[in-house]
Amino acid sequence: MVFRIFRRGKSEPTEQSEVLPAHLLVPFSNTPEDREVLQFACEFANAFQAKLTTLCLVEVPRSISLQDCPKTRLEEGEQLAHIAHEIAQQMGCLRFETMVRPAYHCGHAIVETVQSLQADMVLMAVRYRRRLGLQTLDDTVETVLRRAPCYVWLYGVPEQEK
């Protein structure tokens, strides 16, 4: 297991807001890593009495308007939200909500959600890809690291542990 916290440079907030996160965001797609991240986020939210929002994204081809997302795709997102809600209940998370959103690019949708909710931290699983024999982060993680105006907590499992 590897845990890393990243933060994009911005003006220094007060000590109080630096210590106590008030709103956490977890993108959720029901992978084993996502389930572990959500369980940790529930414990973290309970410890700091923070609100936890789980974001279930439904990718839509650019040829389809986001408002015209097929109902079957949205139902898949609702199933993910239901699973996330069950995990949060099992973990005893007190302040929890789920969101289902259609998106063309998950990274940009996560950043937009962070901005609209004014989340203090994104907790997400790292997904790697191989290019020319090198292990690199996927586009979603790179976009969130580059653009999110908050802390980003990454959880990853080295390849040999998978």
N, C-alpha and C positions, 0 to 999 in steps of 0.2 A: 504494500500500500504506500502511496505517495500522496502527501498533502502539500499544497502550495497556496499561498495567498499572494495576490498581485493587486496593485493599486495604480491606477492612472494618475499622473500628477495633476493636482489642483490645489487651490488655496487651502491652507490648514484650518480645519474646523476646530471648535472648542474641544477641550479635553473630555467633557461629558459625552458629546456625541461620538467621539472617537472610541470611547470605552464601551458604550452600550448601543449595539445595533437595534434599530426599532423595526425594520422591515427587511425580511429575507426573501429572495426569489430563487426557486429551484426549477429549472427546465426538466421535464420528466417525460421519458419515452418507454418506461418499464423494462429497461435492461437491468441485469443484476447490479451493475455499478450505479445506475440511477436509483435503484431501491436502497442501496447502502447510503448514498448521498442524502436521500430523503429521510432516512432514519436518523442520520447524524444531524440533519437540519432541524428535525423535530426536537431532539435533545437540546440543541443549541438555542432554538427559539424558546423553549420552556425555561432554560437557564437564565436567559436575558429578558424574559417576558416580551419577546418580540413577535410581531405578526409574521406568519409564513404563508407565502403564496406559491402554489405550484402551477407552472405554466406548461400546458400540454399543447404542443404545436402540431398542426396538420399542414404538411407541405402540399402546395397547390401548384400545378404548372402555370407558367406565365401566360399561357393562352386562355386561362380562365380567370375571370374577375374574382377577387377575394370575397365579394358580396354574394357571388354565385357559386360558392364552394359546394360541391355535391354533398348531399345529406349523409351518404354512406361514409364519406371521409370525416365529417363532423361527428358521426356516431362513434367512429374509431377513437377520436379525441375524447369523447365523453366516457368511453370505456376506460381510457387511460386515467382520466380524472377520477373515476370511481375507484380504481385500484389505488391511486395516490391517497384518496380520502380514507380508504380502509387502513392503509399503512399509518397515516397520521393518527387515526383513532386508536390503533393498537399501541402506538407510541405515547398516547396520552397528550397529544399536542393540543393546547388550549385555544390558540388563536390561529386558525387555519382556513384558507380558501383555495379554490382551484379556478383556473381560467383555461378555456379552450379557445385557441385562435388559429385561423388559417393564415399561412404565411408563404411567401415566395422563397425567402431565405431565412432560415432559423436564427442565424446570428443577428441579423438586423432586427428581427421581431423581438428577440430577447432584449436588445439595447433599447428599442422603443418602449417596451414594457417597463424596463428599469426606470426610464425617464418619466413615464406617465404615472407610475406608482411611487416614484421617489424612493426606490429601494436602496438600502445601505450596503447590501452585499448580495452577490450572486454566488450560489453554490452549485457547481456542475461537475459532471463526470467528463474526463478527458477522453477523447477518441483520437487515435493516431491513424496516420496513413503512411504508406511507404512510397517514397519517390527516389528512384535511382539508388535503392538500397539504404536510404536514410529514413529514419523514423521522424515524422514531423506531425504537428498538430493539425487537426482538420480545420476547414474554413470557418465553421461555426465558432469554435473556441478562439481562433485568431481574431475574428471580428469582434467578439465580446471583449477580449483583452485589449484590443486597440481602441474601442469606442465607448465602452461602458464607463459612466462617470461615478464609479463606486468600487469597493473592494470586490475582487473575484477570487473565490476559493475553488481550487481545482483538485479533483480526486482522480487518481489514475492507478491502474494496476500494471506493473511491468509485464512485458510480453511473456516471460518465462512463468509467471504465476497464473496466466489464463488457461 
